[in-house]
Amino acid sequence: TTTSITCQEIKGFHFTKIVEALTPESVAKQYAVIKSVEEVTTTTGMPAKLITIGFSVSSKDTTKKETPFERLMLFTGNLDNTIWLNATYPEAVKPFIYEMVRNSLLSVKYEQP
């Protein structure tokens, strides 16, 4: 399904500061749009933000056909560190994988130092 999930830790920043920087204008510079922003709780009880953005990718062949994608970005962590998870998938497969991918992101466990 060309679906991928990545994770990275950002040290020195609370996740709310990073989310505040994700404005429609900043995302538009990357040829994307913010579709939704949700306040969520991980399965371990940590507060988090789940942001959905949409963007399109042109094919590399001569047709240059645009394929729409969605990216779910989950931000959580503690006062000093942020955990940022990304899940990207073609919009065409969303009905089949969205809940599974969303639940996978929400299952993140962060061992706080």
N, C-alpha and C positions, 0 to 999 in steps of 0.2 A: 504493500500500500504506500510505499515511500514515506512512511511515518517515522519520525525520529523523536527521541526525548534526550535532552542534554541537561546537565546540572553544573552550576559553578557557585563558588563561595566568593562573596565580596566582603573583604575585611574592612572594618572602620566605618561602616555606614549602616544605619537602621533602615530596614526595607521601605518604610514610609517615605523617606527622603528620596529614594530611588524612584518610587512610584510617582511622586510629585513631579519629577523631571520628565516623565513620559506624558507629554502633552500632545494634543492633536497636531500641533505645529511641528514638534520634534519628530513625531512618527511619520508625518507627511514627507519630511526630508528624506526618508528611506522608502518612499513610494508605497506607504502603507496607511491604513486607517484604523482607528480604535473602534471596535465594534461594541465592547462592553467592559465594564470594570465592576467586579464583585468583591465584597468583603466576605471572606470565607474562613472556616476553621479547619485545620488539618485533622486527620484522624487521631493524632496525638494531642489535640486540643490547643495547638498554637494558632494565634491569629495570622491571617495571610490575606493577600490581595491576588485575585485571579483576573488577569487582563486578557481579552481576546482581541487580536488584531487580524486584519485581512490584507492580503497583497496578491499580486499576480506575477507569474514567472513566464517569460516567453520561451517557446521551444527553440532548440538550437538548429532545427532543420530549416528548410526554405519557407515553410508555412508561417513561421514566427507566431504560431498559435499561442494565445494567452491561457494559462492554466491558473485558476484561482486557488489560493491556499489560505489556511487559517493557522495562526500560531496562538497557543495558550501559554501564557507566562504567569507562573506562580512565584510570588515573592513572600518569604517568611524569614524568621530568624530571631535574634535577640537584639538588645540595645546597641551592640557593637558590630554585629555581623549579619549579613544577608545571605540567604540561600535563594538562588534564582534557578528555577526549572523552566525549560522551554519544551513544548511539544508542537511539532509542525506536521501538518497533513493536508492533502488535497481536499478541497471542499466537497468533492464528489463522494468521498468515503465517510464524510462526517456522520451520516445516519447510522453507520455500522460501527464506528469506533469512538465517538465522542465521549460517551459515558465511561467507557473503559479507560480512556486516556485521562479524563478529568479525575477519576478515582485514583489512578496511578499517581498523578501529581499530588493529590491531597494526602496520599499515604507517606509522604516524605517524613523522615525522622531526622531530627537535628540534635546531636549530642552537644549540649551547650557546655562550653569550658567553665 
